[in-house]
Amino acid sequence: MAITFEQLPQAVSQLQDKLDNIERLLLSRSEVSQPDADKLLTIREAAEFLHLTVPTIYSLVSRAEIPVCKRGKRLYFSKLEVTSWIMAGRKKTVSETDEKVDSYLSRPGRRNSQCI
């Protein structure tokens, strides 16, 4: 498709519109793809994120049960570390426990002692 001199302003305008659309798409993608998980949370934000009260968070901190960073008198929580802390307390399902037991019992070199 050949563009004549008279069509040049319209072609440039279309190119500009397409570039603006591409820029909008890229910006929206970068906002979506940037992980919010590594954000630092204040104690109130951590309490809200965990659906706990602020005094409960202070209690977890004093018992060293929750990962925390302290800078001066302020407490900060990494959203990624708090999420990992929550996931570490995950209970295994019955089928996961059965699989682990089966794999343990079928290990080579394990004595097969049976009660008679």
C-alpha positions as CSV (number, residue, x, y, z in Angstrom):
1,M,0.0,0.0,0.0
2,A,1.6,3.2,-1.2
3,I,0.9,6.4,0.7
4,T,0.6,9.6,-1.2
5,F,1.8,13.0,0.1
6,E,-1.8,14.0,0.7
7,Q,-2.5,10.9,2.8
8,L,0.6,11.3,4.9
9,P,-1.0,13.4,7.8
10,Q,-3.8,10.8,8.1
11,A,-1.2,7.9,8.1
12,V,0.9,9.6,10.8
13,S,-2.3,10.1,12.9
14,Q,-3.2,6.5,12.6
15,L,0.4,5.5,13.5
16,Q,0.2,7.7,16.6
17,D,-3.1,6.2,17.6
18,K,-1.7,2.7,17.3
19,L,1.4,3.7,19.3
20,D,-0.8,5.1,22.0
21,N,-2.8,1.9,22.2
22,I,0.4,-0.2,22.4
23,E,1.7,2.1,25.2
24,R,-1.5,1.8,27.1
25,L,-1.5,-2.0,26.8
26,L,2.2,-2.2,27.9
27,L,1.5,0.0,30.9
28,S,-1.5,-2.0,31.9
29,R,0.4,-5.2,31.6
30,S,3.3,-4.0,33.7
31,E,0.9,-2.9,36.4
32,V,-0.7,-6.3,36.5
33,S,2.6,-8.3,36.2
34,Q,4.4,-6.4,39.0
35,P,4.2,-8.6,42.0
36,D,2.5,-7.0,44.9
37,A,3.7,-9.8,47.1
38,D,7.0,-8.2,48.0
39,K,5.4,-5.1,49.4
40,L,6.3,-4.0,53.0
41,L,3.3,-3.8,55.3
42,T,2.8,-1.8,58.5
43,I,1.4,-3.5,61.5
44,R,-2.1,-2.3,60.6
45,E,-1.8,-3.4,57.0
46,A,-0.5,-6.8,58.2
47,A,-3.4,-7.2,60.6
48,E,-5.8,-6.3,57.8
49,F,-4.1,-8.7,55.4
50,L,-4.2,-11.6,57.9
51,H,-7.7,-10.7,59.2
52,L,-6.3,-10.4,62.7
53,T,-6.3,-7.6,65.3
54,V,-3.3,-5.4,65.9
55,P,-2.8,-6.7,69.5
56,T,-2.8,-10.3,68.1
57,I,-0.1,-9.3,65.6
58,Y,1.9,-7.8,68.5
59,S,1.5,-11.0,70.4
60,L,2.8,-13.1,67.5
61,V,5.8,-10.8,67.2
62,S,6.6,-11.0,70.9
63,R,6.5,-14.8,70.7
64,A,8.7,-14.7,67.5
65,E,6.0,-16.7,65.6
66,I,5.7,-14.3,62.6
67,P,8.5,-13.0,60.4
68,V,9.0,-9.3,61.1
69,C,11.6,-6.5,60.4
70,K,12.1,-3.9,63.0
71,R,13.5,-0.5,62.2
72,G,13.6,1.8,65.2
73,K,10.3,1.5,66.9
74,R,8.4,0.5,63.8
75,L,7.5,-3.1,62.7
76,Y,7.4,-4.0,59.0
77,F,6.2,-7.2,57.4
78,S,7.1,-8.5,54.0
79,K,3.9,-9.6,52.3
80,L,5.9,-12.4,50.6
81,E,7.3,-13.7,53.9
82,V,3.9,-13.4,55.7
83,T,2.3,-15.4,52.8
84,S,5.0,-18.0,53.1
85,W,4.6,-18.2,56.9
86,I,0.8,-18.8,56.4
87,M,1.5,-21.5,53.8
88,A,4.1,-23.2,56.1
89,G,1.2,-23.9,58.5
90,R,-0.8,-25.8,55.9
91,K,-2.2,-29.1,57.0
92,K,-1.8,-32.0,54.7
93,T,-4.9,-33.8,53.3
94,V,-5.5,-37.4,54.2
95,S,-4.5,-38.5,50.7
96,E,-1.2,-36.6,51.0
97,T,-0.5,-38.2,54.3
98,D,-1.4,-41.6,52.9
99,E,1.0,-41.1,49.9
100,K,3.8,-40.1,52.3
101,V,3.2,-43.2,54.5
102,D,3.1,-45.4,51.4
103,S,6.4,-44.0,50.1
104,Y,8.0,-44.4,53.5
105,L,6.9,-48.0,53.8
106,S,8.0,-48.9,50.3
107,R,11.6,-47.5,50.7
108,P,14.3,-50.0,49.9
109,G,16.5,-51.0,52.8
110,R,13.7,-50.6,55.4
111,R,13.3,-53.6,57.6
112,N,10.0,-55.3,57.0
113,S,9.1,-56.3,60.6
114,Q,5.8,-57.9,60.9
115,C,4.1,-58.8,64.1
116,I,2.9,-62.4,64.3
